[in-house]
Amino acid sequence: MSVNKLTGGLSLRQLRPAIVISTLGLSFFAIITWYPLVFMVATSLKTRDQFFQNFWGFTYPFDWQNYVDVWPRAFQGIQNSLLYSSLTLVLTLIFSLLGGYAFGRFNFAGKNFIFLAILMLLMVPGIVTIVPLFVLVRQLGIMNSWAALVLPWTGFEMVFGIFLMRLFFEKLPHELFDAARVEGAGELKVLFFVAIPLALPGLGSVAILDILFTWNDLVWPLVTMSDQANLPAGPMAMLFRGSENVDYGAIFAAYVTLSAPLVILFTFFTRQFLRGIEGI
Amino acid sequence: MKAVTNHEAAKATKTSLNSLLHRHLPWVLLSPILLHLLIFRYIPTLYAFFYSFTDWDGIRIRRFLGLRNFTDLFSDYVFLEGLKNMAIYTSIRVILILSFAFIAAEMVISFKNANIRTFWKIVFVIPMIVPLAVNYLLWGFILSPQGGMLNSLLEVIGLAEMARPWLGTSATALLSITFIQFPFVSGLAFLVFVSALEGIPADVIDACKVEGCGRLRRIIAVDFPMLRGSMIFVGVLVTLQGIQTVEPQLILTKGGPGIATESPGWFVYRAAFQYGEFGLAAAAGVVMVLVGLVFSFYVVRARYKGAYDVGQ
């Protein structure tokens, strides 16, 4: 019975060595991957004394004071991230959709040349343009504002988005679009009522890549946001370390708080997330 | 009567407008995209190349230097050390990430039950979403000398004499940042491999079974060749990331101790934003893009030399 449960309803006869090895191996990987995260949560709930009494596990009672202490600053970072990431997401999705539609469903002079020119940008990594971009953003007078992050981020993220959406639109059958045109729908109607609904799964993949990118970028926000209160969640995490005496409880409470929004969001949408990644 | 003509005229203009729109729609759709890319991608890229030939403080160009920045870079032992570290860091990580992700993907595939597969995917997807900065900071704690998790673990299992300040010793610092995120399963590589393995047509595997091939034979004879495209794809991504690496330096080591963990990305960051040497920083960036281009050229060529991939 217990063996049955462990192997997910397989009978003992089906319990091949490959299954045993795989379960053990994956569990091993999972423990190494997860334990630091569990440790982070456990430590964030400890007072200083509890931390020194019991290093490895949870201690009771939980001490929530750490969270109360870090909340104002951490919340600021989360708010900033939500603003920057959602603006970038909207712009990136619009551009990817329009670009993918133009390349995927139309033939026009210079199409291949322009597509190649856009795709070439994938070869230019961010670190190369960081210096000219910095100067550009300063000249535009948008330093230290949402635009300093959102506009360049969109420029980076839409390239792969357009590429993905072109592939996506090319795979859709002609008939879906032709039928709408025969019915007398204008081009904009076709775009809004045929293309966009069909494009949603592809846009999901673009959105996942985009959110992960904006959520993880470190260098660019650190360079452009001279006011620390404007930093997004990731770089904000760096500010909690070592400023005062090292208080791991408070530091880890800040890390947990800053990580929580996206982890919670993606936990709810795990299946869509997996499907989106598989669409890449 | 008049109303009808009006109506028909309106219809005619509408259709001609529509056909006009149809003819030019791609350009209407693409123009905001091209404008945005021009401002935020193409012009900065051209400027990066242009400024790499100048002595530039970010406000005005002091002098035109020709190739001086480049000769300076290649006689700067800090930059050269960075290039060497980059090569070591990137090649080790490509091997580690590809192998661990592939092994884990094979393990997931050995379950026939779709729910069990999904369970394991979810287990490794969720840690992926923890912000990169938090991830590195956490690894900083794992590797830290006092009360760090690795040293404490060594103490618990009776290997206390092996404990050391992993990031603070020249001998171990580079290798330590290379092993950050061990066991590398929680990432894009793993998910790409799993979905590529799931995409192998059943008849190929059946044919293999009829031939009587076991698990290991199947991995070597079927999975490896079928996954070649995905491997190259992931390998390119990891390599390009490795070439640009700056996060471990920025968050953990500052390129030290000494110059033990210098990297070209960190060199660019410091040259520009600490020393105001924007021209030199631009030149270092150009060197990095050239390294990346040479690499991706070889990989793309290898990809088109008869690589076959089911996943894409």
Interface residues (C-beta under 8 A of the other chain):
Chain A: G8 G9 L10 A18 I19 I21 S22 G25 L26 F29 A30 I32 T33 W34 P36 L37 F39 M40 F55 W56 F95 L98 G99 Y101 A102 F103 F106 F108 K111 I114 I118 L121 M123 V124 P125 G126 I127 V128 T129 I130 V131 P132 L133 F134 V135 L136 R138 L151 P152 T154 G155 F156 M158 V159 I162 G186 E187 L188 L212 W215 N216 L218 V219 L222 V223 A233 G234 P235 A237 M238 R241 Y248 Y255 L258 S259 L262 V263 F266 T267 T270 R271 F273 L274 I277 E278 I280
Chain B: K14 N18 L21 H22 L25 P26 W27 L29 L30 P32 I33 L34 H36 L37 I39 F40 R41 Y42 I43 P44 T45 Y47 A48 Y51 G58 F100 I103 A104 E106 M107 V108 S110 F111 N113 N115 I116 T118 W120 K121 I122 V123 F124 V125 I126 P127 M128 I129 V130 P131 L132 A133 V134 L137 L138 W139 G140 F141 I142 G147 M149 S152 F182 P183 V185 S186 L188 L191 V192 S195 R215 L240 I243 Q244 V246 E247 L250 I251 G265 V268 Y269 A272 F273 F278 A281 A282 G285 V286 M288 V289 G292 L293 S296
